[in-house]
Amino acid sequence: MKTSRSVPPAIAAPKLHLQTTLAVSFILQVLVTVGLVGYLSFRNGLDVIRDLSKRVQLEVAERANQVLYNYFHTSPQVIQTNINALQLNQINLNDKTALEQYFIRQMQVFPSMDGLFVGTPNGTFIYAGKQADGQFFAATTLHSDQRALYRLDPQGRRLQRVGADRFDARAQPWYKLAVTRKQLSWTNIFQSRTVHSLGIAATAPYYDREGKLVAVFGSFISLQQISTFLQALDVSPNGQVFILDPQGLLMATSTGENPFRLSPGEKELKAIYAVNSQNLLTSRTAKYLNTRFHDFNQINQVYEFSFNLEGNRQNVLVEAYQNRYGQKFLVVVVVPELDFTYAIFENVRTTILLCIIGVIVALLVGVLITRWISAPLLRVARAAEAISQGNMQSNLPSSPLVEIDQLARSFNRMSGQLRASFTALEEKNEALRLAEENYRSIFENALEGIFQASPTGQFVSVNPAMAQIFGYDSAAEMIQSITCMEQQIHVEPEQWHKFQQSILSQHETRNFECRVYRKDGSIIWVQVDAHVVRDKTGQVLYYEGLLQDISEQKQREETLKRQVEALRIEIDQKKREQQVQEITESDFFQSLKSRAHEMRQKRQSKVP
């Protein structure tokens, strides 16, 4: 009997869940990718930081030197341009408003300047500048030493007078410096009485052909503006750059600290020494410079060194800036070494965090893929439910399934149309609400009287100012009390008919003057500007306009008229007296007078 050999059962392959397989594959991809990117980023970060630590200070110092060059070379060029313009009669020192506009246009071309000005030997001063908020203003003498301050628009036109003071250009340090040196010069740091800030000024005199001083032109640069530029420089998280003059005074700094201070008991601002700065790093750096160099005038090249501050190494670069006008400043760049090493550690922490986030994202993606088929239909149902509850922002993404994608596009078109319709309706409602609020605010707060009156002579509405002009306690009282404007308001009733004829024939009336009664029976003069409001068919709905009380103006006109009439009578009387005198003194009159005298003598001699 044959025996069959038993076949061992096949070993079944391990079964894996699709969700687990996809999740593991995503996690491995993320770990490998993020790990490789993190390692390369770390190595590249080390190389970049090592190079950056050598270049950042030189780059910042170069940019600071460049801005100093722009400030101190632009001003002399603009001043010389203004002198040339005066020589060629392109500007007129007597036309102050035109010169203010000219200065404003120059500052818009050269934004590094805070102000342009000119002073004359008679004390006249014309200044145009900009404030810290960018607003333009002018400070110009009116006469003698009286100066007025104006707010200007971007074209340099005067908008409003905002103040006045006493000012004599000849007493200012920039004027005296220009007259003494007789050439373009830069002042030391001083407080400008015009902008109430510390700064420096470039100034140059202009002499005519006979050597007579005509004017002193100048430009003003605020220390605060230089500090504002330095604050925009990207040094490092805790680094800073500041500028010193050869005496150690702090001219500008990127820390936001004001380079000047108002001392107790004093009215003028004073520049502070860098060693007295409230910023610890600025103060310690300045003290280290004083200890190392003693005299800042010895610094004529680039110096690099470091010192320790509270256990942290501070890298310092000092570079001297000089120009042909004899000015010298020190640009100091301080960068804590910790700023660079901190970036490396921060990069490592970021890489680890990205790895963790990547693993979590991979797990979430694996779970979401398993629900890929049901998710689009669920989104459609949820979006439809949201729209039914008033949420019009629902939007469906596209789907790789053709049928679902068509449904999503149709749904999105419907949602977009509904959203556009509701948005347009909301915008119209908001515009209408704003217009109503704006009109109501103007109506209630206007200083002039605003009214709407029917063609039959009743007030439809009046504002509080209108009621006050007519002596009523409220607008409602005035509307209720006046039922016939022709009889109750107008002193001359025919004026109401004249007003109606004018507004109906011309659709509006301007400067219509008439006398009206107030509530207490007193009479005032008013001026009315109004127009007619019609419906779509052309029928008159009401008259709408503004009303002003001009009684005082009329009184002044009447007084002036009486004065003119009295003066005319007096002049006529004097003319007649002068004519009589001229006749009696004439040769002809004297001849007649002599003949009459002779005739009287003859008659007397004939009498026995």
C-alpha positions in Angstrom: 0.0 0.0 0.0 1.4 3.3 -1.0 1.8 6.0 1.5 1.6 9.7 0.4 4.0 12.2 1.8 2.4 15.0 3.7 3.1 18.5 2.4 3.9 21.0 5.1 1.5 24.0 5.1 2.8 27.2 3.6 3.9 29.9 6.0 1.5 32.8 5.7 3.0 36.2 5.1 2.5 38.6 7.9 -0.5 40.8 7.5 -0.1 44.6 7.8 -2.7 47.2 8.2 -2.8 49.7 5.4 -2.9 52.6 7.9 0.2 51.2 9.7 2.1 50.7 6.5 1.4 54.2 5.2 2.1 55.7 8.6 5.5 53.9 9.0 6.5 54.9 5.4 5.6 58.6 6.0 7.5 58.6 9.3 10.7 57.0 7.8 10.6 59.6 4.9 10.1 62.5 7.3 12.8 61.3 9.7 15.4 60.8 6.9 14.5 64.1 5.1 14.4 66.3 8.2 17.5 64.6 9.7 19.5 65.2 6.6 18.2 68.8 6.2 18.9 69.5 9.9 22.4 68.2 9.7 23.2 70.2 6.5 21.6 73.3 8.0 23.7 72.9 11.2 26.9 72.6 9.2 26.0 75.5 6.9 24.9 77.6 9.9 28.4 77.2 11.4 30.1 78.3 8.2 27.7 81.3 7.7 28.0 82.5 11.3 31.8 82.3 11.3 31.8 84.4 8.1 29.1 86.8 9.4 30.9 87.5 12.6 33.8 88.9 10.6 31.7 90.9 8.2 28.7 92.3 10.0 30.6 95.0 11.9 32.4 96.3 8.8 29.1 96.3 6.9 27.2 98.2 9.6 30.1 100.7 10.0 30.2 101.2 6.2 26.5 101.9 6.1 26.7 104.3 9.0 29.6 106.1 7.2 27.6 106.2 4.1 24.7 107.9 5.8 27.0 110.4 7.4 28.5 111.1 4.0 24.9 111.7 2.6 24.0 114.0 5.4 27.1 116.1 5.3 27.6 116.3 1.6 24.0 116.9 0.5 23.6 120.0 2.7 26.5 122.0 1.2 25.3 121.2 -2.3 21.7 122.4 -1.6 23.1 125.5 0.1 25.2 126.3 -2.9 22.3 125.7 -5.2 20.2 128.2 -3.2 23.0 130.8 -3.4 23.2 130.3 -7.2 19.4 130.6 -7.5 19.6 133.9 -5.6 22.4 135.1 -7.9 20.3 134.3 -11.0 17.2 135.9 -9.5 15.4 132.5 -9.5 14.3 133.1 -5.9 13.3 136.4 -4.2 14.0 136.9 -0.5 11.0 139.3 -0.3 8.6 136.6 -1.4 8.6 134.6 1.8 5.7 132.2 1.0 7.3 131.3 -2.4 10.6 130.7 -0.7 9.0 128.4 1.9 7.5 126.3 -1.0 10.9 126.2 -2.7 12.5 124.9 0.5 9.8 122.2 0.9 10.3 120.9 -2.7 14.0 120.7 -2.0 13.5 118.7 1.2 11.2 116.3 -0.7 14.1 115.7 -3.2 16.7 115.4 -0.4 14.8 113.8 2.6 18.0 113.7 4.7 17.5 117.4 5.6 15.3 118.4 8.5 15.1 122.0 7.6 16.3 124.8 5.2 16.5 128.4 6.1 17.9 131.8 5.2 18.7 134.9 7.3 19.4 138.4 6.3 21.3 141.3 7.8 18.1 143.1 8.8 17.1 140.1 11.0 14.6 138.5 8.6 14.4 134.7 8.9 12.7 132.2 6.6 12.6 128.6 7.7 10.8 125.5 6.2 11.2 122.1 7.8 9.6 118.9 8.8 8.6 117.5 12.2 9.3 114.0 13.6 5.8 112.9 12.4 6.6 114.1 8.8 4.4 117.2 9.0 5.8 120.3 7.2 6.0 123.6 8.9 7.4 127.1 8.4 8.9 129.7 10.8 9.1 133.1 9.1 9.6 136.6 10.5 6.7 139.0 9.8 8.5 142.2 10.7 11.3 143.2 12.9 11.9 140.3 15.4 8.4 138.9 15.3 8.3 135.4 13.9 5.2 133.4 13.0 4.9 129.6 12.8 2.7 127.9 10.2 1.6 124.4 9.3 2.2 123.6 5.6 0.8 121.1 3.2 3.2 118.9 1.1 3.4 121.6 -1.6 4.6 124.1 1.0 1.4 126.1 1.1 0.4 127.6 4.4 -2.5 125.9 6.0 -2.7 127.3 9.5 -0.9 129.7 11.8 0.1 127.7 14.9 2.2 130.1 17.0 4.5 133.1 17.2 7.6 134.1 19.1 10.5 136.7 19.0 13.4 135.7 16.9 16.4 137.6 15.4 18.5 135.6 12.9 21.5 137.7 13.6 21.7 136.5 17.2 21.9 132.8 16.2 25.2 130.8 16.3 24.9 129.6 12.7 24.6 133.3 11.5 27.5 134.5 13.5 29.6 131.5 12.3 28.9 132.2 8.7 29.6 136.0 9.0 32.9 135.3 10.9 34.3 132.6 8.6 32.8 134.0 5.4 32.6 130.5 3.9 30.5 127.4 4.2 30.9 126.0 7.7 29.4 123.5 10.1 28.2 124.5 13.6 28.8 122.5 16.7 25.9 120.6 18.3 23.3 123.2 19.4 19.6 123.4 20.3 17.4 124.8 17.6 14.8 127.3 18.8 12.7 126.4 15.8 12.3 122.6 16.2 13.3 122.4 19.9 15.8 119.7 19.2 19.6 119.2 19.2 21.3 119.1 15.8 24.0 120.6 13.6 23.7 123.1 10.8 25.5 123.9 7.6 25.7 127.6 6.9 27.2 129.8 4.2 27.1 133.6 3.5 26.3 135.2 0.2 27.9 138.6 -0.7 27.0 140.9 -3.6 29.6 142.3 -6.1 30.4 145.2 -3.7 31.2 142.7 -0.9 28.1 143.5 1.0 26.4 140.6 2.9 23.1 139.8 1.3 22.0 136.6 3.1 23.1 133.6 5.1 21.7 130.2 3.8 21.7 127.1 5.9 20.3 123.6 6.5 19.6 121.8 9.8 20.1 118.1 10.6 18.5 116.7 13.7 20.5 114.2 15.8 17.2 112.4 16.3 16.9 111.7 12.6 20.4 110.2 12.4 19.4 108.0 15.4 16.3 106.9 13.5 18.4 105.7 10.6 20.8 103.8 12.9 17.8 102.1 14.5 16.9 100.7 11.1 20.3 99.0 10.7 20.2 95.3 11.4 23.2 94.8 13.6 22.3 91.8 15.8 19.7 91.0 18.4 21.6 92.8 21.2 24.1 94.7 19.1 24.2 98.4 18.6 25.9 101.2 16.7 26.4 104.7 17.9 28.3 107.8 16.7 30.5 110.0 18.8 32.2 113.4 18.2 35.9 113.9 19.1 34.9 115.1 22.6 33.0 111.9 23.4 29.5 113.5 23.0 26.8 111.0 21.9 25.5 112.2 18.5 23.2 109.3 17.6 22.5 105.7 18.7 20.5 102.7 17.4 19.3 101.9 20.9 16.4 104.4 20.8 18.0 106.5 23.6 17.8 110.3 23.0 21.3 111.7 22.5 20.3 114.7 24.6 18.8 115.4 28.0 17.1 118.2 29.8 19.0 118.8 33.0 17.0 119.6 36.2 16.5 123.3 36.6 17.5 124.1 33.0 15.4 125.0 30.0 17.8 124.0 27.2 18.6 120.5 26.0 22.2 119.4 26.3 24.1 116.6 24.5 25.3 113.9 26.8 28.6 112.2 26.9 28.5 108.5 25.9 30.1 107.5 29.2 26.9 108.9 30.9 24.5 107.0 28.7 21.7 105.2 30.3 22.4 102.2 28.1 24.8 99.9 29.9 26.6 98.6 26.8 27.0 102.1 25.3 28.4 103.5 28.6 30.8 100.6 29.1 32.0 100.7 25.5 32.7 104.5 25.8 34.6 104.0 29.0 36.7 101.3 27.4 37.5 103.6 24.5 38.5 106.4 26.9 40.8 104.1 28.7 42.3 102.6 25.5 42.8 105.8 23.4 42.6 108.8 25.9 42.2 111.2 22.9 39.6 110.3 20.3 41.4 112.5 17.7 44.1 109.8 17.6 41.6 107.4 16.0 42.2 107.7 12.2 41.7 104.2 11.0 39.6 101.0 11.7 40.2 99.4 15.1 38.8 96.0 16.2 39.0 94.8 19.8 36.8 93.1 22.5 36.1 93.3 26.2 34.0 91.5 28.7 30.7 92.7 30.1 29.1 90.7 32.9 30.9 87.6 31.7 30.0 88.0 28.0 32.5 88.9 25.3 31.7 92.1 23.4 33.2 92.6 19.9 33.9 96.3 19.1 34.8 98.0 15.8 35.7 101.7 15.7 36.0 103.6 12.4 36.7 107.3 12.0 34.7 109.5 9.6 36.2 112.7 8.2 35.2 115.1 5.5 36.7 118.1 3.7 34.9 120.5 6.0 37.0 119.5 9.0 34.3 117.4 10.6 35.3 114.2 12.4 33.1 111.5 14.0 33.6 108.0 15.3 31.3 105.2 14.2 31.3 102.5 17.0 29.7 99.0 16.3 29.3 96.7 19.3 28.1 93.1 18.8 27.9 90.6 21.7 29.5 87.3 20.8 26.5 85.5 22.4 24.3 86.8 19.5 26.1 84.5 17.1 26.4 81.4 19.2 22.8 81.8 20.3 21.8 81.5 16.6 23.6 78.1 16.3 21.8 76.7 19.4 18.5 78.1 18.2 19.0 76.4 14.9 19.6 73.0 16.6 16.5 73.4 18.7 14.5 74.3 15.6 15.8 71.2 13.8 14.7 68.9 16.7 11.4 70.6 16.9 10.9 70.1 13.1 11.6 66.5 13.4 9.0 66.0 16.1 6.5 68.0 14.1 7.3 65.9 11.1 6.7 62.6 12.9 3.3 63.9 14.2 2.4 65.2 10.7 3.3 61.8 9.2 1.0 60.0 11.6 -1.8 62.4 10.9 -1.4 62.1 7.1 -1.5 58.3 7.4 -4.7 58.4 9.3 -6.2 61.0 6.9 -5.4 58.9 3.8 -7.4 56.0 5.1 -10.4 58.3 5.1 -9.7 59.7 1.7 -12.9 58.3 0.0 -15.4 59.4 2.6 -13.9 62.7 3.4 -15.1 64.6 0.3 -18.7 63.6 0.8 -18.5 64.6 4.4 -17.1 68.0 3.5 -20.0 68.5 1.0 -22.6 67.7 3.7 -20.9 70.0 6.3 -20.5 72.9 3.8 -24.2 72.6 2.9 -25.1 72.6 6.6 -22.9 75.7 7.2 -24.7 77.6 4.4 -28.0 76.7 5.8 -26.9 78.3 9.0 -25.8 81.5 7.3 -22.0 80.9 6.9 -21.3 81.9 3.3 -17.6 81.3 3.5 -17.8 77.6 2.9 -15.7 76.4 0.0 -14.8 72.8 -1.2 -11.4 71.8 -2.4 -11.0 69.9 -5.7 -11.0 66.1 -5.6 -9.2 63.5 -7.8 -12.6 61.7 -8.2 -14.3 63.1 -11.3 -17.9 63.0 -9.9 -16.9 64.5 -6.5 -14.9 67.2 -8.3 -17.8 68.2 -10.5 -20.0 68.4 -7.4 -17.4 70.5 -5.6 -17.1 73.0 -8.5 -20.9 73.4 -8.7 -21.2 73.8 -5.0 -18.4 76.4 -5.0 -20.0 78.4 -7.8 -23.3 78.4 -5.9 -21.5 79.4 -2.7 -19.6 82.2 -4.4 -22.7 83.6 -6.0 -24.5 83.7 -2.6 -21.5 85.2 -0.9 -21.1 87.9 -3.6 -24.8 88.8 -3.3 -24.7 89.0 0.5 -21.4 90.9 0.5 -22.8 93.5 -2.0 -25.9 93.9 0.2 -23.9 94.3 3.3 -21.6 96.9 1.6 -24.6 98.9 0.5 -26.2 98.8 3.9 -22.9 99.9 5.5 -22.4 102.7 3.1 -26.0 103.9 3.7 -25.5 103.7 7.5 -22.2 105.7 7.3 -23.8 108.3 5.0 -26.7 108.7 7.4 -24.3 109.0 10.4 -22.1 111.5 8.6 -25.0 113.7 7.6 -26.5 113.5 11.1 -23.2 114.5 12.6 -22.8 117.4 10.3 -26.5 118.4 10.8 -26.3 118.3 14.6 -22.8 119.9 15.1 -22.7 122.5 12.3 -22.2 126.1 13.5 -24.5 127.4 10.7 -28.2 126.9 10.6 -29.3 124.0 8.4 -32.9 123.7 7.4 -35.4 121.9 5.1 -38.6 123.9 4.4 -41.7 123.0 2.4 -42.9 125.2 -0.5 -45.9 126.1 1.7 -43.7 127.7 4.3 -43.3 125.2 7.1 -40.0 123.8 8.4 -39.5 120.1 7.7 -36.4 120.0 9.8 -33.9 122.3 11.4 -30.6 121.7 13.3 -29.8 123.0 16.8 -27.7 125.9 15.4 -30.8 127.1 13.4 -33.0 127.0 16.5 -30.4 128.9 18.5 -30.1 131.7 15.8 -33.9 132.2 16.0 -33.9 132.1 19.8 -35.7 128.8 20.3 -34.7 126.3 23.0 -34.8 123.3 20.6 -35.3 122.4 17.0 -38.5 120.7 17.8 -39.9 123.9 19.4 -39.0 125.9 16.3 -40.6 123.4 13.9 -43.8 123.3 16.0 -44.0 127.0 16.5 -43.6 128.3 12.9 -46.4 127.3 10.6 -46.1 130.2 8.1 -42.7 131.5 7.3 -44.0 134.3 5.2 -45.9 135.9 8.2 -44.0 134.6 11.2 -40.4 135.0 10.1 -40.0 137.5 7.3 -40.1 141.2 8.3 -40.9 142.0 4.6 -43.3 139.1 3.5 -42.5 139.8 -0.1 -39.0 138.5 0.6 -40.4 135.0 0.9 -41.9 135.2 -2.6 -38.7 136.7 -3.9 -36.8 133.8 -2.4 -39.1 131.2 -3.9 -39.0 132.8 -7.4 -35.1 132.8 -7.3 -34.7 129.2 -6.1 -37.4 127.8 -8.5 -36.0 129.6 -11.6 -32.4 129.0 -10.9 -32.7 125.7 -8.9 -30.7 127.4 -6.2 -30.0 130.8 -4.6 -26.7 132.2 -3.2 -26.1 135.0 -0.7 -29.8 135.8 -0.3 -30.1 138.4 2.5 -33.2 139.4 4.4 -34.5 140.5 7.8 -36.2 138.0 10.0 -38.0 137.9 13.4 -36.5 135.9 16.3 -38.7 134.3 18.9 -38.6 137.3 21.2 -39.6 139.6 18.4 -36.1 141.1 17.8 -35.0 141.6 14.2 -31.8 140.2 12.7 -30.2 140.0 9.3 -29.6 136.6 7.8 -27.9 135.2 4.7 -29.3 132.1 3.0 -27.7 129.7 0.5 -30.2 127.0 -0.6 -31.3 124.7 -3.4 -34.5 122.9 -4.4 -35.0 119.2 -3.9 -37.3 117.5 -6.4 -38.7 113.9 -6.8 -38.2 111.8 -9.9 -41.1 113.5 -11.6 -39.7 117.0 -11.0 -42.1 117.9 -8.3 -40.7 120.1 -5.5 -40.3 118.2 -2.3 -38.6 120.9 -0.1 -36.0 123.6 0.0 -32.7 122.7 1.7 -30.0 125.2 2.7 -27.7 127.0 5.1 -28.5 130.1 7.1 -26.1 132.5 8.8 -26.7 135.4 11.2 -25.0 138.5 9.5 -26.5 141.1 11.8 -23.1 142.3 13.1 -21.8 142.5 9.5 -24.8 144.6 8.5 -24.3 146.9 11.5 -20.6 147.4 10.6 -21.6 148.2 7.0 -24.3 150.7 8.1 -21.8 152.4 10.5 -19.2 152.6 7.7 -21.8 154.0 5.3 -22.8 156.8 7.8 -19.1 157.6 8.4 -18.5 157.8 4.6 -21.6 160.1 4.2 -20.4 162.4 7.0 -17.0 162.5 5.5 -18.4 163.4 2.1 -20.5 166.3 3.6 -17.4 167.6 5.4 -15.4 167.4 2.2 -18.1 169.2 0.2 -18.3 172.0 2.8 -14.5 172.5 2.7 -14.6 172.6 -1.1 -17.2 175.3 -1.2 -15.2 177.4 1.3 -12.1 176.9 -0.8 -14.0 178.0 -3.9 -15.4 181.2 -2.2 -11.9 182.0 -1.0 -10.4 181.5 -4.5 -13.1 183.8 -6.0 -12.6 186.6 -3.5 -8.8 186.5 -4.0 -9.0 186.5 -7.8 -7.9 189.6 -9.8 -11.3 190.0 -11.3 -13.1 190.1 -8.0 -10.5 192.6 -6.6 -11.0 194.8 -9.7 -14.8 194.8 -9.2 -14.3 195.6 -5.6 -12.1 198.6 -6.5 -14.6 199.9 -9.0 -17.5 199.6 -6.5 -15.4 201.5 -4.0 -14.7 204.3 -6.5 -18.4 204.5 -7.4 -19.4 204.9 -3.8 -16.8 207.7 -3.4 -18.2 209.6 -6.4 -21.7 209.4 -5.2 -20.6 210.7 -1.8 -18.8 213.6 -3.4 -21.9 214.7 -5.4 -24.0 214.9 -2.3 -24.1 218.6 -1.1 
